[in-house]
Amino acid sequence: MAPKKKTSPLILKKEDIPNFVSKLTQILTVYGPVAKKSQFIFDTITDGTQLRLDYDTTILPPKKYFIPPEEEMVKFSLKPELKIQNPLDEKNTESLWNGKRFLIFGIHSCDLTAIKFHDHILTQVYPDPYRAQRRDEGIIIGVNCLTPCEDGFCKSAGALNTTETADLMLTELNNSYYVDVLTTIGKEIVDYCKTQFSSATQQQVNQVKKIIAHRAKSFPDPLKEFQKLPGQLEDSYEGEMWNRLGRRCFGCGACTMVCPTCFCFDVKDQIELDTTKGSRVRKWDSCQLVDFALVAGGHNFRPTIPSRVRYRIYHKFWIEPEQINQIGCVGCGRCTHTCPADIDMIELLTEIEKGGN
């Protein structure tokens, strides 16, 4: 929810960030990027010094806090009488200070775009009350990414400048961060920690405008016809490229597990041996796995790796744009970085632009 009136931009000194984060941990569960050997992950922040806003990308996207890899949907017990517990009945988001909410600090624009994607498709097309509840409980502080990722193409994907899913948006200056207050909750955060902030000067406002303008020119844009992909895919369905990709792909599903927009899951019932209690659990699943399209009777709608690779690309770049007018890719490059077969998404999409034969 946007603030009732435009809030003036603020300045948060880098030296004050540990204290700012530590104060937030007193009222919220805080997650953010932390170092894990040579890479970065989103993890729980208990001390402000753990936060690494200089990260390039993370192994898993922050979607894991809105759609957990494993989530209990309902649990039951039969003794002494039937009792059913549903986490949806525990919704509690009335106040920022009730101890039930969480904050994710340091989300880049590509992942903000993915959250926007889920906000649309998981409310308009596939309503997901579990994700909706977590989304209501989540607070987001975004950070403008000023350096391109190694495998990223967020500019081509239209994900470079997204801020609308954030409550606060930070842009790095020399010794501080420029802070845009975007929502009422963002203003509440600022008010709670007001001693950490100062007003931005006009010189700093102008400096940020130059930084953003320079970024728009300096980031790579390898896929000039990105928005035309749905039409190009229509001409590539029978292309030989899918067989070539199928021969390379291991069918491991790693690309979908690290993808910030993929949202498929499997549901299983877990029953105790005495059958008196159990739970229904959903876990992340992948359209690239052999059993994903297997149905009763043993029929598999996509039995081969080429058919599954093709389905993933068509779903992201044709079906989802038809559903919500937004391509299901934000150009983060995680799939390329993670793929053990070295399948490069930019190369794949470039081939489709050329006809996919």
C-alpha positions in Angstrom: 0.0 0.0 0.0 1.5 3.3 -1.1 1.8 6.1 1.5 -1.0 8.7 1.4 1.4 11.4 0.4 4.8 11.2 -1.2 7.5 10.8 1.3 10.7 12.6 0.7 13.8 10.5 0.0 16.1 9.7 2.9 19.7 8.8 3.5 20.9 5.8 5.5 24.7 5.8 6.2 26.4 2.5 5.6 27.9 2.6 9.0 24.4 2.7 10.5 23.0 -0.4 8.7 24.1 -2.9 11.3 22.3 -1.0 14.0 19.3 -0.5 11.7 19.0 -4.2 11.0 19.6 -5.2 14.6 16.8 -2.9 15.7 14.5 -4.5 13.1 15.3 -7.9 14.5 13.7 -6.8 17.8 10.2 -6.7 16.2 10.5 -8.8 13.0 12.1 -12.0 11.7 14.7 -10.6 9.3 16.1 -12.4 6.2 18.8 -11.1 3.9 21.8 -12.1 1.7 24.7 -13.6 3.6 28.0 -15.1 2.4 28.2 -18.9 2.0 31.8 -19.7 1.0 32.2 -18.1 -2.5 28.4 -17.6 -3.0 25.5 -16.0 -1.3 22.2 -17.2 0.1 19.2 -15.6 1.7 19.2 -16.6 5.4 18.1 -15.5 8.8 19.8 -12.3 10.0 20.4 -12.2 13.8 23.2 -9.6 13.7 23.3 -6.6 11.3 27.0 -7.3 10.4 25.9 -10.5 8.7 24.1 -8.6 5.9 25.9 -8.5 2.5 24.3 -5.9 0.3 27.3 -6.2 -2.1 26.2 -9.6 -3.3 25.8 -10.4 -7.0 23.1 -13.1 -6.9 21.9 -15.8 -4.5 21.7 -19.6 -5.0 18.0 -19.6 -4.3 15.7 -16.7 -4.8 13.8 -15.0 -2.0 10.6 -16.7 -3.2 11.4 -19.5 -0.7 10.0 -17.3 2.0 6.7 -16.9 0.2 6.5 -20.4 -1.3 8.7 -22.6 1.0 10.4 -25.7 -0.5 8.3 -27.8 1.8 5.1 -26.6 3.5 2.6 -28.2 5.7 -0.9 -27.5 4.4 -2.9 -29.2 7.0 -2.4 -31.7 9.9 -4.8 -33.9 11.7 -5.1 -36.2 14.7 -7.8 -38.7 15.6 -7.3 -39.0 19.3 -8.9 -38.2 21.6 -11.1 -36.8 18.9 -10.7 -35.6 15.3 -8.7 -32.3 15.2 -7.7 -30.5 12.1 -5.2 -27.7 12.1 -4.8 -25.4 9.1 -2.2 -22.6 9.0 -4.6 -20.4 7.1 -6.7 -20.2 10.3 -3.7 -18.6 12.1 -3.5 -15.5 9.9 -2.4 -12.5 12.0 -1.2 -9.4 10.1 -3.1 -6.6 11.9 0.1 -4.8 13.1 3.7 -4.5 12.2 4.6 -5.1 15.8 2.7 -8.3 16.6 5.8 -10.5 16.1 4.2 -12.5 13.3 5.7 -10.7 10.4 9.0 -11.0 8.6 11.2 -8.7 6.5 13.5 -9.6 3.6 16.3 -7.1 3.3 18.2 -6.6 0.0 16.1 -8.0 -2.8 17.3 -7.0 -6.3 15.0 -5.8 -9.0 14.9 -9.1 -10.9 13.6 -10.9 -7.8 11.2 -8.0 -7.1 9.8 -8.6 -10.7 9.4 -12.3 -9.9 7.4 -11.4 -6.7 5.3 -9.2 -8.9 4.8 -12.1 -11.3 3.6 -14.4 -8.5 1.4 -11.6 -7.2 -0.4 -11.7 -10.5 -0.5 -15.4 -11.5 -1.1 -16.8 -8.0 -4.1 -14.6 -7.5 -5.6 -14.2 -10.9 -4.9 -17.6 -12.5 -4.0 -20.1 -9.8 -5.2 -18.6 -6.5 -2.9 -19.8 -3.7 -4.1 -18.9 -0.2 -0.9 -20.2 1.4 1.3 -18.0 -0.6 -1.2 -15.1 -0.2 -0.9 -15.3 3.6 2.9 -15.3 3.5 2.9 -12.4 1.1 0.6 -10.4 3.4 3.0 -11.1 6.3 6.2 -10.2 4.4 7.9 -6.8 4.2 10.4 -6.1 1.5 13.5 -3.8 1.4 14.8 -3.7 -2.2 18.3 -2.7 -3.4 19.0 -1.4 -6.9 21.5 -3.6 -8.5 24.2 -1.4 -10.1 26.5 -4.1 -11.5 25.4 -6.7 -14.1 25.4 -10.4 -13.0 27.6 -12.8 -15.0 24.8 -14.7 -16.6 22.0 -12.2 -16.2 19.9 -10.4 -18.8 17.4 -8.5 -16.6 17.4 -5.5 -18.9 16.2 -7.7 -21.8 13.6 -9.2 -19.6 12.2 -5.8 -18.5 13.2 -6.5 -14.9 16.0 -4.0 -14.3 13.9 -1.1 -12.9 11.1 -2.8 -10.9 10.5 -1.3 -7.5 6.7 -1.6 -7.0 6.8 -4.8 -4.8 9.2 -3.2 -2.4 8.3 -1.2 0.7 11.6 0.6 0.8 14.1 0.8 -2.1 17.8 1.5 -1.6 20.3 2.9 -4.0 24.0 2.8 -3.1 26.0 6.0 -3.0 29.6 6.4 -1.8 29.2 6.0 2.0 25.5 5.7 2.3 22.2 4.4 0.7 19.6 6.6 -0.8 16.2 5.4 0.4 12.9 5.7 -1.4 9.8 5.1 0.9 7.3 3.4 -1.3 4.5 2.2 1.0 2.8 2.9 4.3 4.6 0.0 5.9 7.9 1.3 4.6 7.1 4.6 6.4 6.4 2.7 9.6 9.8 1.1 9.3 11.4 4.4 8.9 9.5 6.0 11.7 10.5 3.1 14.0 14.1 3.6 13.2 14.0 7.4 12.5 17.2 8.2 14.3 19.1 6.1 11.6 17.8 8.3 8.7 18.4 11.8 7.5 16.8 13.8 4.6 18.4 13.5 1.2 19.8 16.7 -0.3 19.0 17.8 -3.8 22.6 17.0 -4.8 22.0 13.4 -3.7 18.7 13.2 -5.5 20.4 14.4 -8.7 23.3 11.9 -8.1 20.8 9.0 -7.9 19.1 10.1 -11.1 22.5 10.0 -12.9 23.3 6.5 -11.4 20.0 5.1 -12.6 20.4 6.7 -16.0 24.0 5.3 -16.4 22.8 1.8 -15.3 20.1 1.8 -18.0 22.8 2.4 -20.6 25.6 0.1 -19.1 23.6 -3.1 -18.5 23.8 -5.7 -21.3 20.7 -6.2 -23.5 21.5 -9.4 -25.4 17.9 -10.2 -26.4 16.5 -7.2 -28.4 13.3 -9.0 -29.4 12.5 -10.5 -26.0 8.9 -9.4 -26.0 8.3 -11.0 -29.4 9.2 -14.5 -28.1 5.6 -15.8 -27.9 5.2 -15.3 -31.6 8.6 -16.7 -32.4 7.9 -19.8 -30.3 4.8 -20.5 -32.4 7.1 -21.0 -35.4 9.6 -23.2 -33.5 7.5 -25.9 -32.0 8.8 -28.6 -34.4 12.3 -27.2 -34.5 15.3 -29.6 -34.3 16.7 -27.4 -31.5 14.5 -29.2 -28.9 16.1 -32.6 -29.8 19.6 -31.0 -29.6 18.8 -29.6 -26.2 17.3 -32.8 -25.1 20.5 -34.7 -25.8 22.4 -32.3 -23.6 19.9 -31.9 -20.8 20.2 -34.3 -17.8 16.5 -33.8 -16.8 17.7 -33.0 -13.2 15.3 -30.1 -12.7 18.0 -27.8 -11.2 17.0 -24.9 -13.5 13.4 -24.9 -12.1 14.5 -25.3 -8.5 16.6 -22.1 -8.6 14.1 -20.1 -10.8 12.4 -17.2 -9.0 9.2 -17.6 -11.1 8.6 -21.3 -11.1 5.9 -22.3 -8.7 5.0 -26.0 -9.4 4.6 -28.3 -6.4 3.6 -31.9 -5.5 1.2 -32.8 -2.7 1.6 -35.8 -0.5 -0.1 -37.2 2.6 2.2 -38.3 5.4 0.5 -40.7 7.8 2.0 -42.0 11.1 2.3 -45.7 11.4 -0.5 -46.0 13.9 -2.8 -43.9 11.5 -4.0 -41.7 14.3 -2.3 -38.5 13.0 -0.7 -37.2 9.9 -0.3 -34.2 7.6 -0.7 -33.0 4.0 2.5 -31.5 2.7 3.4 -29.8 -0.5 7.0 -29.7 -1.9 8.6 -27.9 -4.9 8.3 -30.0 -8.0 9.7 -29.6 -11.5 8.3 -30.0 -15.0 11.7 -31.3 -16.0 11.4 -34.5 -13.9 10.2 -37.7 -15.6 7.3 -38.3 -13.2 5.9 -34.7 -13.4 3.4 -35.5 -16.2 2.8 -39.1 -15.3 -0.9 -39.9 -14.6 -2.9 -42.8 -13.4 -2.7 -45.8 -15.7 0.9 -45.1 -16.5 0.6 -42.6 -19.3 3.1 -39.8 -19.4 2.2 -36.7 -21.4 5.9 -35.6 -21.7 7.9 -38.9 -21.6 11.1 -37.5 -23.2 13.6 -34.9 -22.1 13.2 -32.8 -25.3 9.4 -32.6 -24.7 10.0 -31.5 -21.2 12.6 -28.9 -22.1 10.3 -27.5 -24.8 7.3 -27.4 -22.3 9.3 -25.3 -19.8 10.3 -22.7 -22.4 6.8 -22.6 -24.0 5.2 -22.2 -20.5 7.4 -19.3 -19.5 7.4 -17.4 -22.8 4.1 -18.2 -24.4 1.5 -19.5 -22.0 2.2 -17.2 -19.1 2.3 -14.0 -21.2 -1.2 -15.0 -22.5 -2.4 -15.5 -19.0 -1.2 -12.4 -17.3 0.7 -10.4 -20.0 4.0 -11.0 -18.2 6.8 -13.3 -19.4 7.7 -15.9 -16.8 11.4 -15.1 -16.8 13.2 -12.1 -15.1 16.6 -12.6 -16.6 18.4 -13.4 -13.3 20.6 -16.1 -14.9 20.3 -18.6 -12.1 19.3 -21.4 -14.5 22.4 -20.9 -16.7 24.7 -20.6 -13.7 23.2 -23.8 -12.1 22.8 -26.1 -15.1 25.3 -29.0 -15.0 24.9 -29.4 -18.8 26.0 -25.8 -19.4 22.7 -24.9 -21.2 22.8 -21.1 -21.5 19.4 -19.4 -21.5 20.6 -16.4 -23.5 21.9 -18.8 -26.2 18.7 -20.8 -26.2 16.5 -17.7 -26.6 18.7 -16.3 -29.2 18.3 -19.5 -31.2 14.5 -19.2 -30.9 14.8 -15.6 -32.2 16.6 -17.0 -35.2 13.8 -19.6 -35.9 14.7 -22.5 -33.6 15.7 -25.0 -36.3 
